[in-house]
Amino acid sequence: EFESDQYGALYCYRAGFDPSAIVKLFQKAMAEGFEVAATSTHPRFSERAARLSDYLLDLRAKVRRYDAGLAHLRARRFAAAIAAFETFLGVFPDHSGARNDLAVALFQRADSARARGIDGGERGGSVAAVMRMASSVAPATRARAIVLRGGEGGDGDATQFLREAESELERVTVRDPGFFEAHVNLGAVLIALGETERAKRVLEAALRV
């Protein structure tokens, strides 16, 4: 029952409805004298309302990670930005803007890694010159579940971050072909990887969006 309450609240939140209405429903039932018997195998309304209230507080904190991610990105704290966007995408995996911005953070972290000489190869040049950032919201992308990497650990190399950015942006452009900034960002990633022919095709496609 607790798990179903949480999923119900999450789906309400994703669909744009107020998930706290579920808590209010339990409270209204109790106010009118309805409550699950203590001898029942089902949890009582009072306990479900309390647990769901705690879950909603945690959910709200995760949603606010999007704004935190943008702030980290502006401050060039790329690992923190990546972690924040991934946390947000754990709640809203179909959010194209957040997935695009995650790719931007990966992209810029690749440039930072390359500047420090942490690279898997000598392909392309600095990505900074071709980087463009978007924060448009177009929640039409169906994408894989995010696996949180956590904190600042694990530097990785530039090519690794670029490939992750490429993967995220490809998912956005396939599912949301009208997202112009994602096409431009994907082209920039491919240029940084030295894949100029693919980049050309992607950027030509962007002009047709």
Steps between C-alpha positions, in 0.01 A plus 500: 500500500779743586673428170180549301442834678847613399459396137161669489647823635791482255272449199278787617807723531626406152156565349480847656247426773538579871615175666419635845133441414560135587599599854195728521279208397628291792456795735143562380412134546630506858320829572174334397563205728641250254813311594645156432440265791803437719453125443520537120800387300485833314678806645288769662418823315688701762821306437464518122443877518808548720727289280374660181559849643863406565534361147360820348756709686777284352341518154478880516867522596595287198295716264680810624829339393439628146550862607799392708645326195474816292669699778783247521538511123528880498765473775688235296448234770438237237499185715249658738287612205500148356394350834221759539359445151512122548308532826234710328480256208443220747161666560435634149685268256303640203610861555686600182634827639662334800643219288644758260652692789649179641671456164621861516655434842667183368619695197653778704655254743662333200654833403627544857649150498662560162651827623661304786633241257258226613392361166450174322643632174599804299179537302347840444591815686356700787124462519456842660499682167206298370306456825149633520275454799123465499249462779184464293234274644352246259393194704456256213814289526482138612840404634674240710494528876780711644765323704641747750879517504507712817707795610824622353678168479625330187659750267485285188642635177371751247398239244294312760303813589454590133364154421255527790391842374460357150279221633276738697461741208424225251214387725362853513526564123338168411208545738473878469621587146385861533742575786740721302755555777543126552586458130755781522651355817522155341681649202744673735564174687575320174738779392683464830524126437645565155197351322455791261291325237242389755510847655430654161194280448369576848545876462338494156206320659488771769451764230191316385343493847 
